[in-house]
């Protein structure tokens, strides 16, 4: 068993894009009208719509493509992509904003986990973390 979880988790958090701002948690009644109609993020801003309860429909205006996202699920909102959200009954949701694609590291880590297994990934992350400490790019 790996005993380096605190370092691995620390590296993962540093390597994963972090939101610079999040909305309040909205429900079916408090969801602003602006999110229910076509809107978009600015250039270079990604969003992550996190559904905390119930379900919402996320609709891309340009194509009409839509996706139902349920509790525990999320969808990545691309920069400048016109979209809107429709509550499907009672729901709770929150949007977080990023200055880089929030899927970047998560996808890479998931691919490594599937390919090599949890032990390998933990030790790879530890090795990278220790290398960053050694080179002074982060504090230990």
C-alpha positions in Angstrom: 0.0 0.0 0.0 1.2 3.5 -0.9 1.7 5.8 2.1 2.3 9.0 0.1 -1.3 10.0 -0.3 -0.9 13.5 1.2 1.9 14.3 -1.3 0.1 12.7 -4.3 -3.1 14.5 -3.4 -1.1 17.8 -3.1 0.4 17.3 -6.5 -2.9 16.4 -8.1 -4.5 19.5 -6.7 -1.6 21.7 -7.9 -1.6 20.2 -11.3 -5.4 20.3 -11.7 -6.8 23.7 -12.8 -8.6 25.4 -9.9 -11.6 27.6 -10.3 -11.0 31.3 -9.8 -14.7 32.0 -9.0 -17.9 30.0 -8.4 -21.6 31.1 -8.5 -23.8 30.6 -5.5 -25.7 27.3 -5.4 -28.9 27.8 -7.4 -32.2 25.8 -7.2 -35.1 25.8 -9.6 -36.5 29.0 -8.1 -33.3 31.0 -7.7 -31.7 30.1 -11.0 -31.3 33.5 -12.7 -33.2 34.3 -15.9 -29.8 35.1 -17.5 -28.8 31.5 -17.2 -32.1 30.2 -18.6 -31.6 32.1 -21.9 -28.7 32.2 -24.4 -25.4 33.4 -22.9 -21.7 32.6 -23.0 -18.5 32.9 -21.1 -15.7 35.4 -22.2 -12.8 34.4 -24.4 -10.4 32.2 -22.4 -12.9 31.3 -19.7 -14.2 27.8 -19.2 -17.1 26.9 -17.0 -18.0 23.7 -15.2 -21.7 23.2 -14.5 -22.0 21.0 -11.4 -25.4 19.5 -10.7 -25.8 18.9 -7.0 -29.3 17.6 -6.9 -32.1 16.8 -9.5 -31.4 17.3 -13.2 -30.8 20.1 -15.7 -30.8 20.2 -19.5 -27.7 22.0 -20.9 -28.4 23.3 -24.5 -25.8 24.5 -27.0 -27.5 27.2 -29.0 -25.5 26.9 -32.2 -26.3 23.2 -32.8 -29.3 22.6 -30.6 -27.4 19.7 -29.1 -28.5 19.1 -25.5 -27.5 17.0 -22.6 -29.3 16.1 -19.4 -27.0 16.3 -16.4 -28.1 14.7 -13.2 -27.0 14.9 -9.5 -23.3 14.3 -9.2 -22.7 15.0 -12.8 -21.1 18.0 -14.5 -20.5 19.4 -18.0 -17.7 21.5 -19.2 -18.7 24.8 -20.8 -16.4 26.0 -23.6 -15.3 29.6 -23.9 -17.6 31.8 -25.9 -20.0 28.9 -26.6 -23.6 30.2 -26.5 -25.7 28.0 -24.3 -28.5 27.9 -21.8 -29.7 25.8 -18.9 -33.2 24.4 -18.2 -34.1 23.0 -14.8 -35.9 19.7 -15.0 -38.0 19.9 -11.9 -36.4 20.5 -8.5 -32.6 20.8 -8.8 -29.5 22.4 -7.3 -26.5 23.5 -9.4 -23.4 25.6 -9.3 -21.1 26.9 -12.0 -17.3 27.3 -11.5 -15.1 29.4 -13.8 -11.5 28.5 -14.9 -8.8 30.2 -16.9 -7.8 26.9 -18.5 -9.7 23.8 -19.5 -10.7 22.0 -16.3 -10.8 18.6 -18.1 -7.1 18.7 -18.9 -5.5 17.0 -15.9 -8.5 15.0 -14.8 -8.6 13.2 -18.2 -4.9 12.6 -18.2 -5.0 11.1 -14.7 -8.0 8.9 -15.5 -6.3 7.6 -18.6 -3.2 6.7 -16.5 -5.4 5.0 -13.9 -7.1 2.9 -16.5 -3.9 2.0 -18.2 -1.5 1.4 -15.3 -3.5 1.1 -12.1 -3.7 3.1 -8.9 -0.4 2.2 -7.4 1.6 3.2 -10.4 -0.2 6.5 -10.7 0.3 7.4 -7.0 4.0 6.7 -7.2 4.3 8.6 -10.5 2.6 11.6 -8.9 4.9 11.3 -5.8 8.0 11.3 -8.1 6.7 14.4 -9.9 5.9 16.1 -6.6 9.3 15.4 -5.2 11.0 16.6 -8.4 9.1 19.9 -8.2 10.2 20.3 -4.5 13.8 19.5 -5.4 13.9 22.0 -8.3 12.3 24.7 -6.1 9.2 25.0 -8.3 7.0 24.4 -5.2 7.5 24.3 -1.4 7.7 21.0 0.3 
